[in-house]
Amino acid sequence: MRQVVQLPLSHEEVFQGEAGQQIPYHRMYGKQYCVPALTVYSPSEVQELRTAAEAVDGIYCKVMRFIQQYMPDSFLEHQLGIHPGLIPAARMEIVTGGITRQDWIIGEAGPKCIENNTDTPTGIPEAAALENILVGLAEDTTLAALSAEMDGLIQECFRIWLEFYAQQGLQGPVTFTSFGEHVEDRTNTKYLMKRCQEAGYDVLYAPLEELEIVPGEALYHQGRKINLLYRLYPLEYLIDDRDETTGVDIGAALLDLVRDGQLGLMNPVQHVLMQSKGFMAAIWSLYERNEQTPEYCGFTLFDEAEMDVIFRYLLPTYFSAEPFRLNAMSYVAKSYWGREGRGTLLLDLGTDNAFGQQNIEHPLTEELQSKLATGATDVDEAEITAYYENQPKIYQQLVPMEQVMIKTEDGAYSGYLLTGVFVIGGRLAGLLPRVGEKVTGDMAYYCAATVRKRMNDEEENEWRTWD
């Protein structure tokens, strides 16, 4: 079982000072979110995660470019589930790299990447700031923080983006936006804003609800024109945004500005291609048909090393469940735009059990969209479930998650470990371990990552048999 080191302090003792200032949402939904403990990884695990995650990021970027250049709009719309209004901006080839978080399961078959959050990943202050504080409180001096490079990689990522946009004629202050009342999103957004400022750029924060758009002209905040925008707001919500007072299609108007080169977005719109869970099925389809790609585009898409990465670290993923049903294999059904585990159903054929949320018919209304985006608490759970369950789905091989025991304010909790891996600008930046149910949701606990300082082979073998 994975080793977890408990800190010699209570939750209140840990978060009464700097830790609480860095993560004001250390309690969420009326319960503890951050636990005063550390999830321990070995040096060899971290090294393999680094190599694997960076290679997987490279494959994602390569397939994104292939789709942008060679696949028709119908593929983007139907296989990837991209809203037609997003497609023109998603085809714009912006510099690759960005701020992303892959989710990994570490099990008996080795580490497996189960999805990639490429549009609006959160959990950044936890890994970049809180982790170092918590590791510093541990009595065990053989432990070290993992995410020390994260701030520098964020700064470099903004430099690359802003140099690219400057070449396109887009300059000026960078405006950072999220829903002002959503504490988690605002904290994540302002953390990135400070790193951008440290990189030497002028920055401003503007709550999303205060932004104004004049179609065909510009985006404004309090009369100030915005040329560069970091937004912690999902594109699949944005495209349906409409001003109820004026009737203006806000999302469409904003994306027109992007398409016309009047507004630079970060992460760029192209990231929505990779955010779609249909993208994982597209990668696997191209992997299985790699020898056929010269007939289609004149070259072989993946080289031998990339084929090995896909085989070792990604999972068979299809647009239909039939390959798993025909072979009596357990699998996961995932909604294209599912977030926080919503719209995910596990079908464990070995036990004939299904875990997840069942389908209830309900459309995405403007009211529901607003509540989902702002994290409102007065949402009918059946409504949310229905919204995600009604989306198209992909089907992925089910692999068992690693079980972990942690101490919480409510007592001992036996859960399952999902390891988030931040990849920023193509490089591993930090880890975000969460312990929750078999489908990791927004009620999972954050249990900060740490690594044992370098061990010899004998020590590492002994560590791996720890129980």
C-alpha positions as CSV (number, residue, x, y, z in Angstrom):
1,M,0.0,0.0,0.0
2,R,1.2,3.5,-0.8
3,Q,3.0,5.2,2.2
4,V,1.3,8.3,3.6
5,V,3.2,10.4,6.2
6,Q,1.0,12.2,8.7
7,L,2.2,15.6,9.8
8,P,2.6,16.2,13.5
9,L,0.0,19.0,13.4
10,S,-3.8,19.3,13.2
11,H,-5.7,20.7,10.2
12,E,-6.3,24.0,12.1
13,E,-2.6,24.3,13.2
14,V,-1.5,23.8,9.6
15,F,-3.9,26.3,7.9
16,Q,-4.0,29.1,10.5
17,G,-1.1,30.9,8.8
18,E,0.5,31.0,5.4
19,A,-0.9,27.7,4.2
20,G,-4.5,29.0,4.8
21,Q,-3.6,32.2,2.9
22,Q,-2.3,30.3,-0.1
23,I,-5.2,27.9,-0.1
24,P,-8.3,29.6,1.3
25,Y,-10.4,26.7,0.1
26,H,-8.6,24.1,2.2
27,R,-12.2,23.3,3.3
28,M,-14.8,22.9,0.5
29,Y,-18.4,21.8,0.4
30,G,-18.5,21.9,4.2
31,K,-15.7,19.4,4.7
32,Q,-11.9,19.1,4.8
33,Y,-10.3,19.2,1.3
34,C,-6.6,19.4,2.2
35,V,-5.3,16.9,4.7
36,P,-2.2,17.5,6.8
37,A,-0.3,14.5,5.3
38,L,2.0,13.6,2.5
39,T,1.7,11.1,-0.3
40,V,5.2,9.5,-0.7
41,Y,6.6,8.7,-4.2
42,S,10.0,7.0,-4.8
43,P,12.7,8.7,-7.0
44,S,12.3,6.1,-9.7
45,E,8.5,6.6,-9.8
46,V,9.0,10.3,-10.2
47,Q,11.6,9.9,-12.9
48,E,9.3,7.5,-14.9
49,L,6.4,9.9,-14.5
50,R,8.5,12.7,-15.8
51,T,9.7,10.8,-18.9
52,A,6.2,9.4,-19.5
53,A,4.2,12.6,-19.0
54,E,6.5,14.7,-21.1
55,A,6.3,12.1,-23.9
56,V,2.5,11.9,-23.7
57,D,2.3,15.7,-23.9
58,G,4.4,15.6,-27.0
59,I,2.0,13.0,-28.5
60,Y,-1.0,15.1,-27.6
61,C,0.5,18.2,-29.3
62,K,1.5,16.2,-32.4
63,V,-2.0,14.7,-32.8
64,M,-3.6,18.1,-32.2
65,R,-1.6,19.5,-35.1
66,F,-2.5,16.5,-37.3
67,I,-6.2,17.0,-36.6
68,Q,-5.9,20.8,-37.2
69,Q,-4.2,20.2,-40.6
70,Y,-5.8,17.1,-41.9
71,M,-9.1,16.2,-40.4
72,P,-12.4,17.7,-41.7
73,D,-14.7,19.8,-39.7
74,S,-17.1,16.9,-39.5
75,F,-14.5,14.9,-37.5
76,L,-14.0,17.7,-35.1
77,E,-17.8,18.1,-34.6
78,H,-18.8,14.5,-34.4
79,Q,-15.8,12.5,-33.2
80,L,-14.4,15.1,-30.9
81,G,-17.8,16.8,-30.0
82,I,-16.5,20.3,-30.7
83,H,-19.2,22.9,-31.0
84,P,-19.3,24.2,-34.7
85,G,-18.8,27.7,-33.3
86,L,-15.5,26.7,-31.8
87,I,-14.0,25.0,-34.8
88,P,-12.6,28.0,-36.7
89,A,-10.7,29.3,-33.7
90,A,-9.7,25.7,-32.7
91,R,-8.0,25.3,-36.1
92,M,-5.7,28.3,-35.5
93,E,-2.2,27.0,-35.0
94,I,-0.9,28.7,-31.9
95,V,2.5,27.8,-30.3
96,T,2.3,24.4,-28.6
97,G,2.8,23.8,-24.9
98,G,0.7,25.4,-22.3
99,I,-0.6,24.8,-18.8
100,T,-2.1,21.2,-18.5
101,R,-2.7,18.5,-16.0
102,Q,-2.7,14.8,-16.9
103,D,-4.4,12.3,-14.6
104,W,-2.5,9.1,-13.9
105,I,-3.2,5.8,-12.2
106,I,-0.1,4.0,-10.8
107,G,-0.8,0.3,-10.6
108,E,0.6,-3.2,-11.1
109,A,0.8,-2.6,-14.9
110,G,2.8,0.6,-14.4
111,P,1.6,4.2,-14.7
112,K,-1.3,4.8,-17.0
113,C,-2.5,8.2,-18.2
114,I,-6.3,8.1,-18.1
115,E,-7.1,11.7,-19.3
116,N,-5.7,15.2,-19.8
117,N,-7.0,18.5,-18.6
118,T,-5.7,20.9,-21.2
119,D,-8.2,23.8,-21.1
120,T,-8.7,25.0,-17.5
121,P,-6.7,22.9,-15.1
122,T,-6.9,23.8,-11.4
123,G,-5.0,22.6,-8.3
124,I,-2.0,24.8,-9.2
125,P,-1.5,26.7,-5.9
126,E,-1.7,23.4,-4.0
127,A,1.2,21.9,-6.0
128,A,3.2,25.0,-6.5
129,A,2.9,26.6,-3.0
130,L,1.2,24.5,-0.4
131,E,3.2,21.3,-1.1
132,N,6.4,23.0,-0.1
133,I,4.9,24.3,3.1
134,L,3.6,20.9,4.1
135,V,6.8,19.1,3.3
136,G,8.6,21.6,5.5
137,L,6.4,20.7,8.4
138,A,7.3,17.0,8.2
139,E,9.6,15.5,10.9
140,D,11.1,13.2,8.3
141,T,14.1,14.9,6.8
142,T,14.5,12.3,4.0
143,L,11.4,13.8,2.2
144,A,11.6,16.6,-0.4
145,A,9.1,18.7,-2.3
146,L,8.4,17.8,-5.9
147,S,7.1,21.0,-7.5
148,A,10.0,23.4,-6.9
149,E,10.3,24.2,-10.7
150,M,6.6,25.0,-11.2
151,D,6.7,28.7,-10.7
152,G,9.6,29.1,-13.2
153,L,7.8,26.9,-15.8
154,I,4.7,29.0,-15.5
155,Q,6.7,32.2,-16.0
156,E,8.4,30.7,-19.1
157,C,5.1,29.5,-20.5
158,F,3.7,33.0,-20.3
159,R,6.8,34.4,-22.0
160,I,6.4,32.0,-24.9
161,W,2.7,32.8,-25.3
162,L,3.2,36.6,-25.0
163,E,6.1,36.6,-27.4
164,F,4.0,34.7,-29.9
165,Y,1.1,37.1,-29.6
166,A,3.4,40.1,-29.8
167,Q,4.5,38.9,-33.2
168,Q,0.8,38.9,-34.1
169,G,0.5,42.5,-33.0
170,L,-1.2,41.8,-29.7
171,Q,0.4,43.6,-26.8
172,G,-0.5,45.5,-23.6
173,P,-1.5,44.3,-20.1
174,V,-2.5,40.7,-19.6
175,T,-6.0,40.5,-18.1
176,F,-6.7,37.5,-15.9
177,T,-10.3,36.5,-15.4
178,S,-12.5,34.0,-13.5
179,F,-15.8,34.2,-11.7
180,G,-15.0,36.6,-8.9
181,E,-17.1,34.8,-6.3
182,H,-15.7,31.3,-7.0
183,V,-12.8,31.2,-4.5
184,E,-11.0,28.2,-5.9
185,D,-11.0,29.6,-9.5
186,R,-10.1,33.1,-8.4
187,T,-7.2,31.8,-6.3
188,N,-5.8,29.7,-9.1
189,T,-6.2,32.6,-11.6
190,K,-4.5,35.1,-9.3
191,Y,-1.7,32.7,-8.6
192,L,-0.9,32.5,-12.3
193,M,-1.3,36.3,-12.6
194,K,1.4,36.8,-10.0
195,R,3.8,34.5,-11.8
196,C,3.1,36.4,-15.1
197,Q,3.9,39.6,-13.3
198,E,7.1,38.2,-12.0
199,A,8.0,37.3,-15.6
200,G,8.0,41.1,-16.3
201,Y,4.5,41.7,-17.7
202,D,1.8,44.1,-16.7
203,V,-1.2,42.3,-15.4
204,L,-4.8,43.0,-14.2
205,Y,-7.5,40.9,-12.7
206,A,-11.1,41.4,-13.9
207,P,-14.0,39.3,-12.7
208,L,-15.6,37.5,-15.6
209,E,-19.0,39.0,-14.8
210,E,-17.6,42.5,-15.3
211,L,-16.3,41.9,-18.8
212,E,-18.1,43.6,-21.7
213,I,-17.9,42.8,-25.4
214,V,-18.8,44.9,-28.4
215,P,-19.2,42.3,-31.3
216,G,-16.7,42.9,-34.1
217,E,-14.9,45.6,-32.0
218,A,-13.3,44.5,-28.8
219,L,-13.5,43.0,-25.3
220,Y,-13.5,45.6,-22.5
221,H,-13.3,45.9,-18.7
222,Q,-14.5,49.2,-17.3
223,G,-13.8,50.8,-20.6
224,R,-10.3,49.4,-21.0
225,K,-9.7,47.4,-24.2
226,I,-8.4,43.9,-23.6
227,N,-5.9,42.4,-26.1
228,L,-4.6,39.5,-24.0
229,L,-6.8,37.3,-21.8
230,Y,-6.1,34.4,-19.5
231,R,-9.5,32.9,-18.6
232,L,-10.3,30.2,-16.1
233,Y,-13.6,29.4,-17.8
234,P,-14.3,26.3,-19.9
235,L,-14.7,26.9,-23.7
236,E,-17.6,24.4,-23.9
237,Y,-19.5,26.8,-21.5
238,L,-18.2,30.0,-23.2
239,I,-19.5,29.1,-26.7
240,D,-23.1,29.0,-25.4
241,D,-22.9,32.2,-23.4
242,R,-25.6,34.7,-24.2
243,D,-26.4,38.1,-22.7
244,E,-30.0,37.8,-21.5
245,T,-30.5,41.6,-21.5
246,T,-29.1,42.5,-25.0
247,G,-29.4,39.1,-26.7
248,V,-25.7,39.2,-27.8
249,D,-24.1,35.8,-28.2
250,I,-21.1,36.6,-26.0
251,G,-19.2,33.4,-26.7
252,A,-19.5,33.6,-30.4
253,A,-18.6,37.3,-30.4
254,L,-15.5,36.7,-28.3
255,L,-14.3,33.8,-30.5
256,D,-14.8,36.0,-33.6
257,L,-12.3,38.5,-32.0
258,V,-9.9,35.6,-31.5
259,R,-10.4,34.3,-35.1
260,D,-9.8,37.9,-36.4
261,G,-6.6,38.3,-34.5
262,Q,-7.9,41.0,-32.1
263,L,-7.7,38.9,-28.9
264,G,-5.1,36.4,-27.7
265,L,-6.5,33.7,-25.3
266,M,-4.5,31.6,-22.9
267,N,-4.7,28.6,-22.9
268,P,-5.3,29.0,-26.6
269,V,-8.6,27.8,-28.2
270,Q,-6.7,24.9,-29.9
271,H,-6.5,23.3,-26.4
272,V,-10.2,22.5,-26.6
273,L,-9.4,19.8,-29.1
274,M,-7.3,17.9,-26.5
275,Q,-9.7,18.7,-23.7
276,S,-12.4,16.6,-25.5
277,K,-12.3,13.0,-24.2
278,G,-12.9,12.1,-27.8
279,F,-9.3,13.1,-28.4
280,M,-8.1,10.0,-26.4
281,A,-10.1,7.8,-28.7
282,A,-8.7,9.6,-31.7
283,I,-5.1,9.0,-30.5
284,W,-5.8,5.3,-30.0
285,S,-7.5,5.0,-33.5
286,L,-4.5,6.6,-35.1
287,Y,-2.2,4.3,-33.1
288,E,-4.0,1.2,-34.4
289,R,-3.9,2.6,-38.0
290,N,-0.4,4.1,-37.9
291,E,0.7,2.0,-40.9
292,Q,-2.2,3.4,-42.9
293,T,-1.5,7.1,-42.4
294,P,0.9,7.4,-45.4
295,E,-2.1,6.6,-47.6
296,Y,-4.0,9.5,-46.1
297,C,-1.5,12.2,-45.5
298,G,1.8,11.0,-47.1
299,F,3.7,10.2,-44.0
300,T,3.7,7.9,-41.0
301,L,2.3,9.8,-38.0
302,F,4.1,8.1,-35.1
303,D,7.6,6.8,-35.0
304,E,8.7,3.7,-33.2
305,A,9.4,5.5,-29.9
306,E,6.0,7.2,-29.9
307,M,4.3,4.0,-30.7
308,D,6.0,2.5,-27.6
309,V,4.9,5.4,-25.4
310,I,1.3,5.0,-26.5
311,F,1.3,1.3,-25.9
312,R,3.0,1.6,-22.4
313,Y,1.3,4.7,-21.0
314,L,-2.1,5.2,-22.7
315,L,-5.1,2.9,-22.5
316,P,-7.2,1.4,-25.3
317,T,-9.9,4.0,-25.9
318,Y,-12.7,3.8,-28.4
319,F,-15.8,5.6,-29.7
320,S,-17.8,2.4,-29.0
321,A,-18.0,0.0,-26.1
322,E,-18.1,-3.0,-28.5
323,P,-14.3,-3.9,-28.4
324,F,-14.6,-4.4,-24.6
325,R,-18.0,-6.1,-24.7
326,L,-16.8,-8.6,-27.3
327,N,-13.8,-9.4,-25.3
328,A,-15.6,-9.4,-21.9
329,M,-13.2,-6.6,-20.6
330,S,-14.0,-4.1,-17.9
331,Y,-14.2,-0.6,-19.1
332,V,-15.1,3.0,-18.3
333,A,-17.7,5.2,-20.1
334,K,-16.7,8.9,-20.0
335,S,-18.7,11.8,-21.2
336,Y,-16.8,14.0,-23.6
337,W,-16.9,17.1,-21.4
338,G,-17.2,15.4,-18.0
339,R,-15.5,17.3,-15.1
340,E,-14.8,16.2,-11.5
341,G,-15.8,12.6,-12.3
342,R,-19.3,13.6,-13.5
343,G,-20.5,11.6,-16.5
344,T,-18.2,8.7,-15.7
345,L,-19.5,5.1,-15.3
346,L,-17.3,2.2,-14.4
347,L,-18.3,-1.2,-15.8
348,D,-16.4,-3.9,-13.9
349,L,-17.3,-7.1,-15.7
350,G,-15.3,-9.1,-13.2
351,T,-17.8,-8.2,-10.4
352,D,-20.7,-7.3,-12.6
353,N,-20.8,-4.0,-10.8
354,A,-21.3,-0.5,-12.2
355,F,-20.2,2.6,-10.3
356,G,-21.2,6.1,-11.5
357,Q,-24.1,8.2,-12.4
358,Q,-27.1,7.0,-14.3
359,N,-28.8,8.9,-17.2
360,I,-31.6,11.3,-16.5
361,E,-32.8,13.4,-19.4
362,H,-32.1,17.2,-19.0
363,P,-30.8,19.9,-21.3
364,L,-28.1,22.5,-20.6
365,T,-30.2,25.6,-19.7
366,E,-28.6,29.0,-19.3
367,E,-29.4,28.9,-15.6
368,L,-27.7,25.5,-15.2
369,Q,-24.7,26.6,-17.3
370,S,-24.2,29.6,-15.1
371,K,-24.4,27.5,-11.9
372,L,-21.9,24.9,-13.3
373,A,-19.5,27.6,-14.2
374,T,-19.6,29.5,-10.9
375,G,-19.6,26.5,-8.7
376,A,-23.0,27.4,-7.2
377,T,-24.2,25.2,-4.4
378,D,-28.0,25.4,-5.1
379,V,-27.9,23.1,-8.1
380,D,-30.2,20.1,-8.4
381,E,-27.8,17.1,-8.4
382,A,-30.0,15.2,-10.8
383,E,-29.9,18.2,-13.2
384,I,-26.1,18.2,-13.2
385,T,-25.9,14.4,-13.6
386,A,-28.3,14.6,-16.5
387,Y,-26.3,17.3,-18.3
388,Y,-23.1,15.3,-18.2
389,E,-24.7,11.9,-18.9
390,N,-26.5,13.2,-22.0
391,Q,-23.2,14.0,-23.7
392,P,-21.5,11.6,-26.2
393,K,-19.2,9.1,-24.6
394,I,-15.9,7.4,-25.2
395,Y,-15.0,4.0,-23.7
396,Q,-11.7,3.2,-22.1
397,Q,-10.1,0.1,-20.6
398,L,-10.6,0.0,-16.9
399,V,-7.5,-0.4,-14.8
400,P,-7.6,-0.7,-11.0
401,M,-6.6,2.3,-8.9
402,E,-4.2,2.2,-6.0
403,Q,-5.8,2.0,-2.6
404,V,-4.6,4.5,0.1
405,M,-5.5,5.0,3.7
406,I,-5.5,8.6,5.1
407,K,-6.5,10.2,8.3
408,T,-9.2,12.9,8.1
409,E,-11.2,14.9,10.6
410,D,-13.9,12.4,10.2
411,G,-11.6,9.5,11.0
412,A,-9.7,7.0,8.8
413,Y,-10.6,7.0,5.2
414,S,-9.7,4.3,2.7
415,G,-9.8,5.7,-0.8
416,Y,-8.2,5.5,-4.2
417,L,-5.2,7.5,-5.4
418,L,-5.3,9.6,-8.6
419,T,-2.0,11.3,-9.4
420,G,-2.4,14.6,-11.3
421,V,0.8,15.5,-13.2
422,F,1.2,19.1,-14.3
423,V,3.0,19.5,-17.6
424,I,3.7,23.1,-18.4
425,G,5.4,24.1,-21.6
426,G,6.1,20.5,-22.3
427,R,7.9,19.8,-19.0
428,L,6.8,18.1,-15.8
429,A,6.1,20.8,-13.2
430,G,4.5,19.1,-10.2
431,L,2.1,16.5,-8.9
432,L,-1.4,16.8,-7.5
433,P,-2.3,13.6,-5.6
434,R,-6.1,13.2,-4.7
435,V,-7.7,10.5,-2.7
436,G,-11.3,9.7,-3.3
437,E,-13.8,7.2,-4.6
438,K,-13.3,4.9,-7.6
439,V,-14.5,7.8,-9.7
440,T,-12.5,10.7,-8.4
441,G,-14.8,13.6,-7.9
442,D,-14.9,17.1,-6.3
443,M,-15.2,15.6,-2.8
444,A,-11.7,13.9,-3.1
445,Y,-9.0,14.9,-0.6
446,Y,-5.8,16.6,-1.6
447,C,-2.8,14.8,0.0
448,A,0.4,16.7,-1.1
449,A,3.1,14.9,-2.9
450,T,6.6,14.3,-1.6
451,V,9.6,12.2,-2.8
452,R,12.0,10.2,-0.8
453,K,15.5,11.5,-1.4
454,R,17.6,9.3,-3.6
455,M,17.9,5.7,-2.4
456,N,20.1,2.9,-3.4
457,D,18.5,-0.2,-5.0
458,E,18.3,-2.1,-1.8
459,E,16.6,0.8,0.0
460,E,14.1,1.3,-2.8
461,N,13.2,-2.4,-2.9
462,E,12.6,-2.3,0.8
463,W,10.5,0.9,0.4
464,R,8.4,-0.7,-2.3
465,T,7.4,-3.6,0.0
466,W,6.4,-1.1,2.7
467,D,2.9,-1.8,4.2
